[in-house]
Amino acid sequence: MSSKYTAGPTETERCIESLLAVFQRYAGRDGNASSLSKKEFVTFMNTELASFSKNQKDPGVLDRMMKKLDLDCDGQLDFGEFLNLIGGLAQACHVQVMSSPTSGGPKKP
């Protein structure tokens, strides 16, 4: 996924490659490499997003997240549904950073 305009992958391309690699690391453990089962999703959350998972007081939060993310109600999260999770978390982080009194608003690259 390298751009023809740069010597190597751009930062954004590396981020996409990383997301693909993480999804593939957890998907397929149960035989279907194109989606995350509920068990694979819980393993992903407890490993990759452990600070979120471990700090939840409600034991049903991961079940509800899985149900909400599973748009086609097939009991699996495909890559698009997985990206909805990642995008939502990134958006929440962005809002938090922008509302921080020390953020000073958006930074110029």
Steps between C-alpha positions, in 0.01 A plus 500: 500500500783737424438835336674560167587852620709409803798277568296279735157477654359820642402527864134454405581194288695351791201560729270320256745211472514484879120489531486220242770305684325536838166389355662200331683408822168446680266399217513142389592339828165323475543417130346806330783742414265765361328585829528511876279267701377617838780304669761654266354847560525457877859376464581801280344743748670341803838502326512805274268727698558355845492835679146551369382143567652457844368832632136422422279452803223350284585140402257513205659794323696289248189296415304818433785647296516186286124507445503869404796460264356189331290691248393195300420301818700195393685461831828602335683828440630539147779747426257787431322443830839480674593835342184652648640412843842644420349814347271554797786462745719734295219757488448479878875549554503796261210666682677446833826647373325800343308572820815490711586845639860451392417400142475857372287375212613324189870474433642582158711224342 
